[in-house]
């Protein structure tokens, strides 16, 4: 059985006929033949991948100089006065070099009157069979909008250093090919990871890389999966940096100061904190039996989503930082009551008493 479909989009007509497992497409378009040929050439060209030197594979202690390599790109020298037009009107994205750290695809030439456009070595390189026609195609794209201008091609060799590679590329290059590093989180100056067992032999180098590459990072820790403390704070393994766990972070306009080693804090819960707080309004009474350092009660009070709040936590360190954060965020003392007890005791005691009092006040108001 044959299935025939036809589709017309912006002057491009595609007719597909499905027969057995083969698909034949006929494309008619107003694009120039040179543009079509250029796309085909790009797909078939020899690759010249820009990547971290393979010699760093298996590195145990960070040596930044080992990540240095040279790359040769083709550059197009253009008059600086034409650069704005080229950037706005000429679609060169698929040809240009992808910015890499400090290396951008537009850079200064040897004089102030000219700029260099750098091209992706995976697309244009000296060993490319179709290099001449690709250059001609790119020149035509530019001159279509600038008119007849002087364009000069030249090779340029640049040095890529440790500072230019992104974190994921560096760690991927260091680890064995069958291992993968997932992600990290940051709370103030502390970067924390949850390393799987097969990554533990590389925890030192991972910590050193994160310490060097993550902005404002001074401490890198691995959270040990098992929670042994009755206060549910994680056991930490210092991977790199200073042994300083008191930090400050900002979440949804609220400042939190805390000791990361002694309280529970998960920066990935920020959206959940915001979602719950938005359920309240200015007349809400908020009761949090496991309040931690205040990620629910503090934004609720600070942003006018609650009239009053009772916050409790079993961990005395959490209570200590909750009190400090209430002052830090200028929460009126009369709007927040803080308790340090077991959640069941809090619910049976302060919560039940306060709720009963509020219900009684509403009943009296209704009968008045």
Secondary structure, DSSP 8 states (H G I E B T S, - for coil): --EEEEEEETTEEEEEEEETTEEEEEEE-SS-HHHHHHHHHHHHS--------GGGTT-SS--GGGG-EEEEEEEEEEEGGGHHHHHHH---TTTB---BTTB-SEEE-SSTTEEEEEB-TTTS-TT-TTHHHHHHHHHHHHHHHH-S---EEEEEEEEE-TTTS-HHHHHHHHS-TT------EEETTEEEE---GGGGGGHHHHHHHHHHHSTT--EEEEE-S---STT----EEEEEE----EEEEEETTEEEEEETTTS---GGGHHHHHHHHTT--TT-EEEETT-TTTTTHHHHHHTTS-SEEEEE-S-HHHHHHHHHHHHHTT--GGGEEEE-S-HHHHIIIIIHHHHHHHHHHHHHHHH-
